[in-house]
Amino acid sequence: MQFELNREFVDRIQELIENDQSKEVLKMLEGLHSTEIAEVMEELNTEEAKYLYLQLDGETASDVLIEIPEHDRRRFLKVLPPEVIARQFIEFMDSDDAADVVGDLEDEMKEAVLLKIEDKEQAGDIADLLEYDEDSAGGLMAKEMVLVNENWTVQTCLKEISQQAEEIDEIYYVYVVDDDEVLKGILSLKRLILKPTQTKIKNLIEEEVQSVRTDATQEEVAQVMERYDLVALPVVDHIGRLKGRITIDDVVDVIREEAEKDYQMVSGISGDVESGDRVWNLTRARLPWLLIGLIGGILGAQVLGANEKALAQIPAMAFFIPLIAAMAGNVGVQSSSIVVQTIASGARDFDSFGKKLLKELAVALITAMVFASLIFIYNYTFSNSMNLTWAVSISLFIVIIFASMFGTIIPLLLNKLKIDPALATGPFITTMNDILGLIMYMVIAKIFFNIL
């Protein structure tokens, strides 16, 4: 049965916490998933959340801590002493999750927590992971994995696997390395079980294995795992030594984060922000693109001001200004969104720059012809001016083609320059096409009405 968080449940939890009835609190949380307990904590104030959290057993507490939103987690960890963070939570986590949590702490607290971890090998693994960029394969990987040597026999291998498996929640692959810890391939458990016990592992490995280097971006990791349908991906250093593995749950988080970031860029929000962030952080993330919109509006007003004489002589021209601007912006965003989506998918069959432009030009020509014809029929039916009919239709035709090309070229150029092409969508494309569309409309209309 799916858990539904409601006000009555939260009020009851708060009442129990206020009366220090820890056993009753745990009873109410019994059977809830870690994500659901995290949802409950989000509804409590800091002291209440701290009380509830400290009642959880170590394994549950570590799972819940990962599910808490980052901004809440940072605030929550500030009120806990380092020995509590280390011994009650960190020691129950996989190395990648532990590194994420420790990485959110301030430098002094980070060092104090690492020193309080009793398992020094785990502390060393966490410290190693903290050296990598958090958005790289090294920052995503976990150290926990099943590792065997190519020179071992099947008998030795089975014994080692059983010992290593005690420390790992999920076993997706068995990785084979040489004496220098260079990744040689993966091992099929089925083949391992069926072969004689004295068979050498080097005779059983599957050498064709996909891997990424520690400095690969998280987007590259997601693309590789998606393309080859992998549930786990080994990470190697520059000389091929196995350093860790990335599992599918980490990549799902990456895909979600990238989708959120791209959606924010399309919406005109810069930076990585969430609804729970401070008012100033949310405001600062929105201001740059709103400023672009303001500048665009001023420039658009300047264009109309420069053509005041034409608008005064032919007032009907003003009726179609919103149409031209809206079509220019919408067509540009559509074109750029398709290009950005194709780039983000990492498709290997992505068309060359020239071929992509030709394809978009063909689409733009058809689209422009359809809508220019429709507006021509409308004006021919309801307008008394053929000059206006031709001016609006031709302007719309040209604007659609230009906007489509502009929306295609900008993200392709940004991608070539190693800049996130998602920046090309939303307010930037819309504002530029609005201004340029207005200029084209005014120039063409003035030509038809012979206004100098």
N, C-alpha and C positions, 0 to 999 in steps of 0.2 A: 504493500500500500504506500502510495506516494505521500510524503510529508508536506503539509501546508502550514507555513508559518503565519500565525495570526496574532492580533493584539492581545487576546485573552491568554495565549500561551506565554507570550513575553511578560505580561503583567504577573503571571503566576511565578515565573522564573525569578523576576525581580523581587517578589515578595519573599520567596524562599531564601534568596541571597541575603536580603535585609535581616532575616531572622536567623541567619547562619545555619541553615538546615542543609548541609552539604549532601547528605545521603539522599534526601528528597530531590535535590537538584540532579544528581546523577541518575536517579530513577526516571526522571522526566526525559533525560537525554538518552536513556537506554534504547538501543536499536537505531539511533539516528546515524546517518553517514557523516563523515568528516565535513563535507561541504554544507550539510544542513546545520551542523553545530556552528560552523563559521557564520552562517546566516543569522543564527540566534545571537551570536556575539556582536554582530554589527548593530543590532538593535539596543545593545546595552551601553552604558557609559564606561569609561576606562576602568574604574575601580570594580564595577560589576563584572566586566569581561575578564579582568585579572582574577577575581575570585573564582569564577566558573572555570577558567582555563586551568588553574592550579589544582582543581579537583580531578582532572583527567589523568588517566594513566599515561606513561611516557609515549607509547606507540600511538595512541589516539591523539595525544597532544601534538606530536610531531606532524601527523597527517593534517590536523586542523590548522596548524600554523602555516602550512603551505597554501591552504585554501583561502586564508584571509587576504583581502586586497592589500597591495604593497603599502599604500599610504597609511592604512590602518595598522598593518603589521609593524611598520617603523615606529609609530606612536605607541603601540602596545609594548614593544620590546624595550623601550626607554625606561619603563617602570619596573623592569625585572632585573635582578642582580645577575652578573655573568655566570656564576656557578649554577644557577637555576636554568638559564638558557642552555648551558653546555651539557649538564648531566641529566636533566629531565626531558630535553627536547632534541638537541643536536645529535646526541649519541644514538638516537633511534632512527635517524634519517639516512637516506642514501646520500652519497657525497655530493651529487649535483644539487639536490634540494638544500642540503646543509650549506653549501657554498652560496646559494642564492640568499638564504637567510642571514648568514654572517656578513655577506657583502653589503647588506642594507644598513649595517651598524656603523657607527662612527669609528674612526681608526683606533682610538684607545680602547673602546668597548670590544672591537673586533679582536685585538690582541689578547685582551683579558679572557674572552670566551675560548679562544684557541688554547690558551694555557690551562684552562680548567677542564678540557676534554681528557678523560682518563686514557682512552685508546689513542696513543700517540701516532699510530699508523693512520687512523682516520683523520686526526688533526693534520698530519702531513699531507694527506690527499686533499683535504679542504684548502689548505694553504696553497698547494700547487694549482688547484682550479681557480683560485682567486687571482692568480697571475695572468690569466687569460681575459681578453675582452669579453664582457658578458654577452655580447651579440655574436660571438664567434662560435665555431664548433667546439673549441676548447672550453669555452664558458658554458656550453650546453651539456657537455658529456659528463658521465658518471664513471668513477673508477671501478665500481663493482661489475665484474664480468667473469665468466668461466674461461680460464686460460690454460692451455696445455702445450707441451713442447713436442715438436715434430719427431724427436728422437725417442720419445717414450713408447712403451708397448701398450697394447690395448688394456692389459691388466692394470698397469700403473695409471693409465689415463682414467679408467673407471673409478679407481680409488680416489684420485685427486678430484675428480668431478664431484663425487659424493661429499667430499670435505668442503670444497669451495661453494657448493650449492646451499650450504647452511646459512651463508651470509647474503644470499641474493634472493629477492622476492620472485622474480620471473627469469627463466632461462629461455632465451630466444635462439641463441647460437652458441656453439663452442668454438672459440678462436684458437688457431694454431700459430705458434711463433717459433723462431729458431733460437739458438743460444744467445743471440744478441737482441732478442725480443722484437725482431722484425716480423711483421705480420706475413704469414705464408698462405693462409687460407682459412676456411671454416670446415668444421667436422660434422658429418651427419651422424646423429645418435643411432639411427637405424643401422647404418653400416658398421658403426662401432660395436653394437651389440651382436651383430651376426658374424663378425670376423673372429678368427682364433685369437686367444689371449696374448700370444707372443708376436702378433703382427705389429710392425712399426707404424706409428701414426702418419709418418710422411707418405706412406703408400695408400692412405685413405682420404687425404684431404681434398677438398674442392678448391682449386687454386683461383678460380675466377670469382673474386669477391669485390664488391663495391666498397669503397672507403672514401673518407674526406680527410684533408689535413686540418690540423688544429686551428689554422688561421682562416679557414673557409668561413664565409658569412652564414648566418642562420638561414638566409633566403636560399643559398646554394644547398645547404643541408636538406631543407624542405623539398627542393626540386629533385634532388637525387632520390630521396626516400619515396616521393610520389611517383617518379618515373619508373622505378624498379620494384614498387610495391613492397618495400621493406618495413619490418616492424622494429628493426634495430640496425644501427649503422656504426661500424668501427671507425675510430678516429686515430690517425697516425701523425707522427711528426715529419719533418722534412726529409728524413732518411728512412722512413717507413716503419719506425718502431711503434708498436701498438700502445696508445696512451689511455684509451677509454672507449666507451660506446655511448651512442645517443639512442634513446628509445622513442617509440612512436608518440607516447604521451607528451614528451617534451616538444616534439614537432607540432603537435596539435595546438599547443600553447603558442608556438611561434606563428603559426598560420593565423590564429585568432588575433594575436597582437598586430601582425602586419595588416590584416583586414581592417582592424580598428584604426590604425594609423593612416591607412590610405583613405578610409571614409572621412576621417577628420580633415585630411588635406583637401579632399573634394569639397568638403563643407566649409573650407576656409578657416581651419584651425591649425595652427602650427604648434609643434611640440607634443609630447606625450602627456596628455592630461586625462583625468577621470572626474566623474561627477562629484566625488568626495574631496577633491582638492580644494585648497583655499580659494577664496573669491579673487584675490589678486592674481594667482596663477592661472585661473580660468580666464580672467579678463585679458591678461598679457598674451595668452595663446591666441585670442581672437583679434586683437587690435591690428596686427600687421596686415592681414587680408582685408579687414574692414577699411583700413587706411587706403589700400589699393582701390577698393570700391569707391571710396570718397573721391580720390584723385580722378578715377575714371568718370565719376559723375560730373566733376568740375570740367574735365576736358570735353565731355559730351555737351555740357551747357555752353562751352566756348564754341564748339562746332555749330550749334544752333544759333548762338549769338552772331557768329560771322555770316550766317545765312538769313539774318533777320529780314533783309529786304525781299528775298525770294519768298519767305514764308508769309510776309505781309501781302505780297502781290497774289500768291496762290495759297490761300489758307488751307485748302483741301490737302496740300502736301503733308501737313502736320498730322492728319489722321492716321497716316501709315508709318509714322516714326516708331511707335511701339512694336508694330509688326516686324519691321526690318530689324530692329535691335533684338527682339526676342528670337527670331529665326536664326540670326547670326550667332547669338550666344548658345542656343540649343544645339545647332548643328556642330559647332566647334567642340562642345562638351561631349557629344556623342562620338565624334571621330577620335578625340583624344582618349576617351574612356576605353574604346575598343583597342587602341594601340597599347595603352598602359596595361590592360588586362592580358594581352598577348605577351608583352614583355615580362610581366610578373609571373606568368605560367612557366617561363623558361623553355618554351617550345623550341626544339632544335630545328624545326622546319620553318622558322620565322622568315618571312620574305625579306629580300634585300631592300635597302633604302629606296632605290628607284622603282622596284616592282611594287612595293607597298604604296608608294605615291600614285602610281598608275592605277592600281586597284581602287584606291580611295577617290581618285579623279573620276573613274567610271561611275562609281556609286554617286558621287556628287553631281555629275552631269544628269543622271536619271532623276535624282531627287529634285534638283533645280528645275528641270524641265516640267516635272509634275506640278510643283507648287507655283512656278511662274505661270503655268497654263491656268491653274485654278484661280489665281488672283486676277489674271487677265480676263477670264470669263466673268468673274464677280464685278470688276470695274466696268467692263463693257456693258454689263446688264444694268448696273445701278449708277454709273457715273456719266456725266455729260461731256467729259473731257477725254479725248483720245490721247492727248499728250500725257495726261496724268496716268491713263491706263498703261501706255507703253513705258513710261518712266518707272512706275512701280514694278511692273513685271520684269523689265530688264534689270533693274536694281536688285530685285530679289534673286534673280537667276545668278547674277555675278556674286552677290554677297554669300549665297549658299556655297558656291564653288570655292570662293576664297576662304570662308570660315572652315570648310572641311579640310582644305590643304593646310591651313594654319594649325588646326587642331591635330593634324597628323604629323606635321614637321616638328613642332615644338617638343613633344614627348620623345620622339626619335633622337633629336639633337641632345636633349638632356640626358638620355640614356647613354649616348656616345660619350658625353662629358662626365659620366659616372655620377650624375645627379639623379636623385629619385624622380622618375618621370611623373609620378602622381602629383607633383607640384604643378604640372601643366594643366591639370583639370580644375574644374570649379571656378572660383572668382577670377583667376588670372585670364583664362581663355575667354570667359564670358565678358569681362570688362574690355579686353582688347578688341574682341569682335564687335562689341556694341559700338565702340568709338569708330573703328574703321568702317563698319557697316553704315553708320550715319554719314560719314564723309563721302562714301561712294554714292549713297542715295542722293545727297544734296548735289553733288557734281553732275550726276546723270539727269536729275530733274531740271537743273538749271540749263543744261544743254538742250533738253526738249522744249523748254519754255523760253529759250533764247534770253536768259537773264544773265547779265555779265556782272 
